[in-house]
């Protein structure tokens, strides 16, 4: 039965899955761009402004340490050309991709187990899973997580057909490897399948199938070679100078075995329990066992709670989950369910193994970014679906028992829906002032002077910045956001976007190129220095102030211009 027949046969179930996902993420289009999106926009504007040959650099890694994701870059570029800075279509596209992946998972599980109930539970849980929801809510991750995951699931489907069907074995294997290769060209999150597939093949291959073994190992070896041949040339390119905030140091080789074992064990805790739950347990352990690390406000030291104790809690929770899965495997009589549980038991840890090779200090982090669990949740969803199905079968003759299991399942799904919706609501709340800042500025000043400087002041520091570094509540440099926001109307020169100018949240500066000038400052003294150095008229300064208590974004351009004129007049500069 092909995928299209499955879709027609299960249309009602698929509509329910899609509807619940849309309901869960309904408010996502009302949020806004967060961090990496702005950097991506600036890079695309810059590369479009240079010659055609240099433009292709946008699709290739700068060095051996960078991602090689040409298809992901093309996807992001097409999004930008179609939607530009209109966030709504980005949000809906991310939701639709997630719906598509949930439907694909439903198809895969049904293909694997021929059981609609298990497939439905797996698809539903994958769709509303709060643990990996950042891969959906962070729209910049659509080309890095959602799109490659679609190809990974299709690859899993073809690989399953390769294992179980007697006909078209080579075709299914080639298509599986081809889908995997395409996913790697979006983002390398599926590279673990080069390890996972041989394990599953050796585990489930039928005896006396020497020819099939040769076909498999030749096939996967060939595609691994193709991927390596694509990557190897970049190891001989000159390393680009990375920002000083980026730590690309490599740990000693002896660290990697520990990381691989540690991630394998902790993967079950991270994929089954929300990050907040694990942090809550860790905080409580610190309060009970290590009160010397608890502050006067009863808050544990985060360096203790979210590193050392977090690891300990993760190990304990993971071992508990592993024991439950092993028990489930032992008591599962249905052979297909047993195979699916073992398959998922292997899939969950191996899907996270690539993150053991993260460089620098980030590689030592105990808490994984939530989007890392997006692919991992394929295995998690299958385990949860089989668990609830087996419980329903166990209590099939007991109305009370069956009702209780169904109630737990519904409440479990509702809890994840609630957590995702709460997360989206928080993003909406964060987004409101950012959208207001940009729309207020561009509506008041639709046309910029040839040389313009923006100046803002605030009465509060945000996002963990020192108290003396007061800024607007934005996650990247407001100067960079303004440049991107004005780009459609002003057609600013691409050189303004070179070397991530004004991208960092604390960055200030002024740049002049191609007869245009653009600057952004938070520090008044630096503003005065830039005006004097570049002989900018005070009339070209646009200024706003932000009051965190009253949430007022006030236009203080006239007052600032008067103040600037007085200060520069004292030094004898006039224009």
C-alpha positions in Angstrom: 0.0 0.0 0.0 1.6 3.3 -1.0 1.5 6.5 0.9 -1.3 8.1 -1.1 -3.6 5.2 -0.5 -2.8 5.4 3.2 -3.7 9.1 3.2 -7.1 8.4 1.5 -7.8 5.5 3.9 -7.0 7.4 7.1 -8.3 10.9 6.1 -10.4 11.4 9.3 -7.6 10.6 11.6 -5.2 12.8 9.7 -7.7 15.7 9.8 -7.9 15.3 13.6 -4.1 15.3 13.9 -3.8 18.3 11.7 -6.6 20.2 13.5 -5.1 19.6 17.0 -1.6 20.8 15.8 -3.1 23.9 14.2 -5.1 24.6 17.5 -1.9 24.1 19.5 0.2 26.5 17.5 -2.7 28.9 16.4 -1.1 32.0 17.9 2.4 31.3 16.4 1.8 33.7 13.4 1.2 36.5 16.0 4.8 36.2 17.4 7.8 37.7 15.7 11.4 37.0 14.5 13.7 36.2 17.4 17.5 36.0 16.9 19.0 34.1 14.0 16.4 35.2 11.6 17.8 38.8 11.6 21.3 37.5 11.0 20.0 35.3 8.1 18.2 38.3 6.6 21.3 40.5 6.7 23.4 37.8 5.1 20.9 37.3 2.3 20.7 41.0 1.6 24.5 41.3 1.6 25.2 38.3 -0.7 22.5 39.5 -3.2 24.3 42.8 -3.4 27.7 41.4 -4.6 28.7 39.7 -7.8 27.2 36.4 -8.9 30.3 34.3 -8.2 30.6 35.7 -4.7 26.8 35.2 -4.2 27.4 31.4 -4.3 29.4 31.6 -1.1 26.1 32.0 0.7 25.3 28.4 -0.1 28.7 26.9 0.9 30.4 26.6 4.3 33.2 29.0 5.0 35.4 26.2 6.5 35.4 22.6 7.6 33.7 23.5 10.9 30.7 25.0 9.3 27.4 23.4 8.3 27.1 22.4 4.6 23.4 23.1 4.0 22.9 24.4 0.5 19.3 23.3 0.3 18.6 24.8 3.6 20.1 28.1 2.4 18.0 28.0 -0.8 14.9 27.3 1.3 15.6 30.3 3.5 16.4 32.5 0.5 13.1 31.6 -1.2 11.2 32.3 2.1 12.9 35.7 2.3 12.2 36.6 -1.3 8.5 35.6 -1.0 7.7 36.9 2.5 10.5 39.4 3.4 9.7 40.7 6.9 6.0 39.7 7.0 6.2 37.2 9.9 2.7 35.7 9.4 3.5 33.5 6.4 6.7 32.3 8.1 4.6 31.2 11.1 2.0 29.4 9.1 4.6 27.7 6.9 6.3 26.4 10.1 3.0 25.0 11.4 2.2 23.4 8.0 5.6 21.7 7.9 5.1 20.3 11.3 1.6 19.0 10.3 3.2 17.4 7.3 5.9 15.7 9.5 3.3 14.4 11.9 1.3 12.9 9.0 4.5 11.4 7.7 5.2 9.8 11.1 1.6 8.5 11.2 2.2 6.9 7.8 5.6 5.4 8.9 4.2 3.9 12.1 1.2 2.4 10.3 3.5 1.0 7.6 5.6 -0.5 10.4 2.9 -1.8 12.7 -0.3 -1.9 10.6 -2.1 -0.5 13.6 -4.1 2.7 13.2 -4.5 3.4 16.9 -0.8 3.3 17.6 -0.1 5.4 14.5 -2.7 7.9 15.6 -1.3 8.3 19.1 2.3 8.6 17.8 1.2 11.2 15.2 -0.7 13.2 17.8 2.0 13.1 20.4 4.7 14.1 17.9 2.4 17.0 16.8 1.8 18.5 20.2 5.0 17.5 22.0 6.1 20.5 24.0 9.6 19.2 24.6 10.7 19.7 20.9 8.2 22.5 20.1 11.0 25.1 19.7 11.7 23.5 16.3 8.3 24.8 15.3 8.1 28.1 17.2 11.5 29.2 16.1 10.8 29.8 12.4 14.5 30.1 11.6 14.7 26.3 12.4 12.2 25.4 9.6 15.0 24.8 7.1 17.3 23.2 9.7 14.9 20.9 11.6 11.4 20.6 10.1 12.3 20.2 6.5 15.2 17.7 6.9 13.0 15.7 9.3 10.5 15.2 6.6 13.1 13.6 4.4 14.4 11.6 7.3 11.0 10.1 7.9 10.6 9.3 4.2 14.0 7.7 4.4 12.9 5.6 7.3 9.8 4.4 5.4 11.8 3.3 2.4 14.4 1.6 4.6 11.6 -0.3 6.3 10.3 -1.5 3.0 13.9 -2.5 2.1 14.0 -4.7 5.2 10.5 -6.3 4.9 9.7 -6.5 1.2 11.1 -9.1 -1.1 10.7 -7.1 -4.3 12.4 -3.7 -5.2 15.0 -4.1 -2.5 17.7 -2.1 -4.3 15.2 0.6 -5.3 14.0 1.0 -1.8 17.5 1.1 -0.4 18.6 3.7 -3.0 15.5 5.8 -2.3 16.1 5.6 1.4 19.7 6.7 1.1 18.8 9.4 -1.4 16.2 10.9 1.0 18.9 10.8 3.7 21.4 12.6 1.5 18.8 15.3 0.7 18.1 15.8 4.4 21.8 16.2 5.1 21.9 19.0 2.5 19.3 20.8 4.5 21.0 20.2 7.8 23.2 17.3 9.1 20.8 16.3 11.9 20.2 12.9 10.1 23.8 11.9 9.9 23.2 9.4 12.8 21.3 7.2 10.4 24.6 6.1 8.9 25.1 4.4 12.3 21.4 3.6 13.1 20.7 1.8 9.8 23.5 -0.8 10.1 22.5 -1.6 13.7 18.9 -2.1 12.7 19.8 -4.1 9.6 22.1 -6.5 11.6 19.4 -6.8 14.3 16.4 -7.6 12.0 17.9 -9.1 8.9 16.8 -12.7 8.2 19.4 -15.5 8.3 21.0 -16.7 5.1 20.5 -13.4 3.3 24.1 -12.9 2.2 23.1 -11.1 -1.0 20.9 -8.7 0.8 23.8 -7.9 3.2 26.1 -7.1 0.4 23.5 -4.9 -1.3 22.9 -3.0 2.0 26.6 -2.4 2.9 27.6 -1.5 -0.6 24.7 0.9 -0.8 25.1 2.6 2.5 28.9 2.7 2.0 28.5 4.4 -1.4 26.2 7.1 -0.1 28.5 7.7 2.9 31.4 8.1 0.5 29.4 10.6 -1.6 28.7 12.6 1.6 32.3 12.5 2.6 33.5 13.6 -0.9 31.2 16.6 -0.6 32.5 17.5 2.8 36.2 16.8 2.4 37.1 19.7 0.1 36.0 22.2 2.8 38.7 20.8 5.2 41.3 22.3 2.9 39.7 25.8 2.8 41.1 28.6 4.9 39.4 29.0 8.2 37.4 32.3 8.4 37.8 34.4 11.4 34.8 33.7 13.7 33.4 36.2 16.1 35.3 36.3 19.4 32.2 35.2 21.3 32.3 31.9 19.4 34.3 29.2 21.1 35.5 26.6 18.6 38.1 24.9 20.8 38.2 21.2 20.5 38.2 19.0 23.7 40.7 16.3 24.2 39.9 13.1 22.3 39.3 11.3 25.6 36.3 13.5 26.3 34.3 12.1 23.3 33.7 8.5 24.7 32.4 10.0 27.9 30.1 12.4 26.0 28.8 9.6 23.8 27.9 7.4 26.8 26.6 10.3 28.8 24.3 11.6 26.0 23.1 8.1 25.2 21.9 7.6 28.8 20.6 11.2 29.4 18.7 11.2 26.1 15.7 9.3 27.7 15.3 11.9 30.4 15.5 14.9 28.0 13.1 13.3 25.4 10.4 12.2 27.9 10.4 15.0 30.5 10.2 18.7 29.7 13.2 20.8 30.5 11.3 22.8 33.2 10.4 19.5 35.0 14.0 18.3 35.1 15.2 21.8 36.3 12.5 21.8 39.0 13.7 18.4 40.2 17.3 19.6 40.2 16.4 22.7 42.2 14.6 20.6 44.8 17.6 18.2 45.1 19.9 21.2 45.7 17.5 22.6 48.4 17.4 19.2 50.1 21.0 17.9 49.7 23.1 21.0 49.1 21.6 23.9 51.1 25.0 25.7 51.1 24.3 26.4 47.4 20.9 28.0 48.1 20.6 31.8 48.2 18.6 33.8 50.8 15.7 34.0 48.4 15.6 30.1 48.4 16.8 30.0 44.8 19.5 27.4 44.1 22.8 28.4 42.5 22.0 27.7 38.8 25.6 26.6 38.1 25.1 23.8 40.6 21.5 23.1 39.9 21.6 23.2 36.0 24.9 21.5 35.5 26.1 19.0 38.1 22.8 18.2 39.8 20.9 18.4 36.5 23.2 15.6 35.1 22.5 13.5 38.2 18.8 14.0 37.9 18.9 13.2 34.2 20.8 9.9 34.8 18.3 8.8 37.5 15.2 9.7 35.4 16.7 8.1 32.3 17.5 4.9 34.1 13.9 4.8 35.4 12.6 5.3 31.8 14.9 2.6 30.5 13.8 0.2 33.1 10.2 0.8 32.2 10.9 0.3 28.5 12.8 -2.9 29.2 9.8 -4.2 31.2 7.4 -3.2 28.5 9.6 -5.1 26.0 9.7 -8.2 28.2 6.0 -8.3 28.6 5.1 -7.4 25.0 3.8 -10.5 23.2 3.2 -9.0 19.8 6.3 -9.5 17.7 5.8 -6.3 15.7 5.4 -4.2 18.9 8.5 -5.8 20.3 10.5 -4.9 17.2 9.1 -1.3 17.2 10.0 -0.8 20.9 13.6 -2.1 20.3 13.8 0.0 17.2 12.7 3.1 19.2 14.9 2.2 22.1 17.9 2.4 19.8 16.7 5.4 17.8 16.3 7.8 20.7 19.9 7.8 21.9 21.6 7.5 18.5 19.6 10.5 17.2 21.3 12.7 19.7 24.9 11.3 19.3 25.9 13.9 16.7 25.6 16.6 19.4 28.5 15.0 21.3 30.7 16.7 18.8 29.6 20.3 19.5 32.7 22.4 19.9 33.8 24.7 22.6 32.0 25.4 25.9 28.6 24.6 24.3 29.7 21.0 24.0 29.8 20.8 27.8 26.3 22.0 28.4 24.1 19.7 30.4 20.9 21.1 29.0 20.3 20.5 25.2 18.5 23.1 23.1 14.8 21.9 22.8 15.0 21.7 18.9 17.6 19.0 19.2 14.8 16.6 20.4 12.7 17.1 17.2 14.0 14.1 15.4 14.5 12.2 18.6 10.8 12.6 19.4 10.0 10.2 16.5 11.3 7.3 18.7 9.7 8.8 21.8 6.3 9.1 20.1 6.4 5.4 19.1 7.3 4.3 22.6 4.5 6.3 24.2 2.0 5.2 21.6 2.8 1.5 22.1 2.8 1.9 25.9 -0.7 3.4 25.9 -2.0 0.9 23.4 -0.7 -2.0 25.4 -2.3 -0.6 28.5 -5.6 -0.2 26.7 -5.4 -3.9 25.5 -4.5 -4.9 29.1 -7.7 -3.3 30.4 -9.8 -4.1 27.4 -12.3 -6.1 29.5 -12.4 -3.6 32.3 -14.5 -0.6 31.6 -13.0 1.3 34.5 -9.4 0.4 33.7 -9.9 1.4 30.0 -11.5 4.7 30.9 -8.7 5.4 33.3 -6.0 4.8 30.7 -7.8 6.9 28.1 -8.2 9.7 30.6 -4.5 9.6 31.4 -3.7 9.7 27.7 -6.0 12.6 27.0 -4.7 14.5 30.0 -1.1 13.8 28.9 -1.8 15.2 25.5 -3.7 18.2 26.9 -0.8 19.0 29.2 1.6 19.2 26.2 -0.9 21.3 24.3 -1.2 23.6 27.2 2.6 23.9 27.6 3.0 24.7 23.9 0.2 27.3 23.9 1.7 28.9 27.0 5.1 29.0 25.3 3.6 30.6 22.2 1.8 33.1 24.4 5.1 34.1 26.0 6.6 34.6 22.6 3.6 36.8 21.6 4.1 38.9 24.8 7.8 39.3 23.9 7.0 40.2 20.3 4.5 42.9 21.0 7.1 45.7 22.0 9.5 44.7 19.2 6.9 45.0 16.5 5.7 48.2 18.1 9.2 49.7 18.1 9.8 49.0 14.4 6.3 50.0 13.2 6.4 53.2 15.3 9.8 54.3 13.9 9.0 53.5 10.2 5.5 55.1 10.4 7.0 58.3 11.8 10.0 58.3 9.5 9.1 56.5 6.3 12.0 58.2 4.4 15.4 58.4 5.9 18.1 61.1 5.4 21.1 60.2 3.2 23.1 59.8 6.4 21.1 58.8 9.4 21.9 57.9 13.0 19.4 56.3 15.4 19.8 56.8 19.1 17.8 55.0 21.8 18.0 55.0 25.5 16.3 52.7 28.1 15.9 52.5 31.8 16.6 48.8 32.1 19.1 46.1 31.0 17.6 43.0 29.4 18.6 39.3 28.7 21.2 39.1 31.4 23.2 42.1 30.4 25.0 44.2 33.1 22.9 46.9 34.7 25.0 49.6 33.1 24.2 48.2 29.6 20.7 49.4 29.3 19.0 48.6 26.0 15.6 48.0 24.4 14.0 44.6 25.1 15.2 43.0 21.8 17.4 39.9 21.4 19.7 41.2 18.7 21.1 44.6 17.8 18.2 47.1 17.2 20.4 48.9 14.6 20.5 45.7 12.5 16.8 45.2 12.8 16.2 48.8 11.6 18.4 48.3 8.6 16.5 45.1 7.6 13.2 46.8 8.3 14.0 49.8 6.1 15.7 47.8 3.3 12.6 47.4 1.1 11.9 51.1 1.0 15.5 52.5 1.3 17.5 50.0 -0.8 20.4 50.4 1.6 23.8 49.3 0.1 24.8 45.7 0.8 28.0 46.8 2.5 26.0 47.9 5.5 25.4 44.2 6.2 29.0 43.1 5.9 30.7 41.5 8.9 27.5 41.5 10.9 27.5 45.3 11.4 25.2 46.3 14.4 24.0 42.7 14.8 25.2 42.1 18.4 22.7 43.3 21.0 25.3 45.7 22.5 26.9 46.9 19.3 27.0 50.6 18.4 28.6 52.3 15.5 28.3 54.3 12.3 29.2 53.1 8.8 29.4 55.0 5.5 29.4 53.4 2.1 28.1 54.1 -1.5 27.1 57.7 -0.5 24.9 56.5 2.3 25.5 56.5 6.0 23.8 54.5 8.8 24.5 54.3 12.5 23.0 53.2 15.8 23.9 54.2 19.3 22.8 53.7 22.9 25.6 55.6 24.5 25.2 59.4 24.1 29.0 60.2 24.3 29.7 57.7 21.5 26.9 59.3 19.5 28.5 62.8 19.9 31.9 61.4 18.9 30.5 59.7 15.8 28.7 63.0 14.8 31.9 65.0 15.2 34.1 62.5 13.4 31.8 62.0 10.4 30.5 65.6 10.3 26.8 64.5 10.5 24.1 67.1 10.9 22.2 66.8 14.2 19.0 67.0 12.1 19.9 63.5 10.8 19.6 61.9 14.2 16.4 60.0 15.0 15.9 59.3 18.7 13.5 57.3 21.0 13.5 56.4 24.7 12.0 53.3 26.3 10.5 53.3 29.8 10.1 49.7 31.1 7.7 50.6 33.9 5.2 52.6 31.8 6.0 50.6 28.6 6.2 53.8 26.7 8.3 54.1 23.5 8.6 57.9 23.2 9.9 59.9 20.3 12.6 62.2 21.8 14.2 63.2 18.4 13.7 66.9 18.9 15.0 67.0 22.4 18.0 64.9 21.4 18.8 67.1 18.4 18.7 70.2 20.6 21.0 68.6 23.1 23.5 67.5 20.4 23.6 71.0 18.9 24.5 72.5 22.3 27.2 69.9 23.0 28.9 70.1 19.6 28.6 73.9 19.5 30.8 74.0 22.7 33.6 72.3 20.7 33.1 74.6 17.7 31.6 72.1 15.3 28.6 73.3 13.2 26.9 72.0 10.1 
